[in-house]
Amino acid sequence: MDKQALTFGEFIIQKRKEKDLSARQLAFKLNLSPVYICDMEKGRKASISKEFLDGLRQVLNLSEEDSDLMYDLVARARNTVSADLPEYIMENELVRTALRTAKKNQIPDEKWERFIQGIIKQDESGE
C-alpha cells in the first residue's frame, strides 16, 4: 500500500490483521471500547493521545519504522507534528534553530537526505 495514500485507520486495520486480531480483541487489549477502535479505524476520532499510540505500538509490536509511520499518519490527519517529536524539539534549541533555518531557506529534500545520512554515518562510526 502506498504510504502517501495510507490513512491512520487503514494502517491500524492492516497491522491488527497481520496479528490476527479483530477490532474487538484490539479494543480489549487496549482497555477501550470496540466502538472507539471502529471510529478510529474509520477516521472519526480526532483526539488520539501519544499514550494511546504508545500502547498501540506495544500491542501491535510495531517496528521502529512502522511506529514512525503511525505517528506521521496521525500527524498528517491532524495537520500537526508527529506525537513523538514535540518534546525533543522543545528541549533542543539547536533543533528548533535548524528547522527554522531550513524552512526560511526552503531546504530541498536532497540536502535533508545528505544531512540524515551524515548523522547515520557519524553514529555508525562512533564519533
C-alpha positions as CSV (number, residue, x, y, z in Angstrom):
1,M,0.0,0.0,0.0
2,D,1.3,3.5,-0.9
3,K,2.4,5.2,2.3
4,Q,1.4,8.6,0.9
5,A,-2.2,7.5,0.3
6,L,-2.4,5.4,3.5
7,T,-4.6,6.7,6.3
8,F,-4.1,6.1,10.0
9,G,-7.2,3.9,10.2
10,E,-6.1,1.8,7.2
11,F,-2.7,1.4,8.8
12,I,-4.3,0.1,12.1
13,I,-6.6,-2.3,10.2
14,Q,-3.6,-3.7,8.3
15,K,-1.4,-4.1,11.3
16,R,-4.1,-5.7,13.6
17,K,-5.0,-8.1,10.8
18,E,-1.3,-9.0,10.4
19,K,-1.5,-10.0,14.1
20,D,-4.8,-11.9,13.5
21,L,-6.7,-9.5,15.9
22,S,-10.3,-8.4,15.5
23,A,-11.2,-4.8,16.3
24,R,-12.9,-6.2,19.5
25,Q,-9.7,-8.1,20.5
26,L,-7.6,-5.0,19.9
27,A,-10.0,-2.9,22.0
28,F,-9.8,-5.4,24.8
29,K,-6.0,-5.4,24.8
30,L,-6.0,-1.6,25.0
31,N,-8.8,-1.5,27.6
32,L,-11.0,0.5,25.2
33,S,-14.5,0.0,23.7
34,P,-14.8,-1.7,20.3
35,V,-16.7,1.3,19.2
36,Y,-13.7,3.6,19.9
37,I,-11.5,1.3,17.8
38,C,-14.0,1.2,15.0
39,D,-14.4,5.0,15.0
40,M,-10.6,5.4,15.0
41,E,-10.2,3.0,12.0
42,K,-12.8,4.9,10.1
43,G,-11.2,8.3,10.8
44,R,-13.9,9.5,13.1
45,K,-11.6,10.0,16.2
46,A,-9.7,13.3,16.0
47,S,-8.3,13.1,19.5
48,I,-5.6,10.4,19.7
49,S,-3.1,10.8,22.6
50,K,0.6,9.8,22.5
51,E,-0.1,7.4,25.3
52,F,-2.7,5.6,23.2
53,L,-0.3,5.5,20.3
54,D,2.4,4.1,22.5
55,G,0.0,1.4,23.8
56,L,-1.0,0.6,20.2
57,R,2.7,0.3,19.3
58,Q,3.2,-2.2,22.1
59,V,0.1,-4.3,21.5
60,L,0.8,-4.5,17.7
61,N,4.5,-5.0,18.3
62,L,5.4,-2.4,15.7
63,S,8.9,-2.0,14.3
64,E,10.6,1.4,14.7
65,E,9.8,2.1,11.0
66,D,6.1,1.3,11.5
67,S,5.9,3.3,14.7
68,D,7.3,6.3,12.9
69,L,4.8,5.8,10.1
70,M,2.0,5.5,12.6
71,Y,2.9,8.8,14.3
72,D,3.3,10.5,10.9
73,L,-0.1,9.3,9.7
74,V,-1.9,10.6,12.8
75,A,0.0,13.9,12.4
76,R,-0.9,14.2,8.8
77,A,-4.6,13.7,9.6
78,R,-4.4,16.4,12.3
79,N,-2.1,18.7,10.3
80,T,0.4,18.8,13.1
81,V,3.8,17.5,14.2
82,S,4.1,13.8,14.9
83,A,3.4,13.0,18.6
84,D,6.9,11.6,19.2
85,L,8.7,14.8,18.3
86,P,7.4,17.9,20.1
87,E,9.2,17.2,23.4
88,Y,12.5,16.6,21.6
89,I,12.1,19.7,19.5
90,M,11.2,21.9,22.5
91,E,14.1,20.6,24.7
92,N,16.7,21.3,22.0
93,E,17.2,24.9,20.9
94,L,19.6,23.8,18.1
95,V,16.9,21.6,16.6
96,R,14.4,24.5,16.6
97,T,17.0,26.7,15.0
98,A,17.8,24.1,12.4
99,L,14.2,23.6,11.5
100,R,13.5,27.4,11.3
101,T,16.6,27.9,9.2
102,A,15.7,25.1,6.8
103,K,12.1,26.5,6.5
104,K,13.4,30.0,5.9
105,N,15.8,28.9,3.2
106,Q,13.4,26.3,1.7
107,I,16.0,23.5,2.0
108,P,15.3,20.8,-0.6
109,D,14.8,17.1,0.2
110,E,18.3,16.2,-1.2
111,K,20.0,18.4,1.4
112,W,17.9,16.9,4.2
113,E,18.8,13.4,2.9
114,R,22.5,14.2,3.0
115,F,22.2,15.6,6.5
116,I,20.4,12.5,7.7
117,Q,23.0,10.2,6.0
118,G,25.8,12.2,7.7
119,I,24.2,11.7,11.1
120,I,23.8,7.9,10.4
121,K,27.4,7.6,9.3
122,Q,28.7,9.5,12.3
123,D,26.6,7.3,14.6
124,E,27.8,4.1,13.0
125,S,31.5,5.2,13.2
126,G,31.0,6.1,16.9
127,E,32.1,9.7,16.6
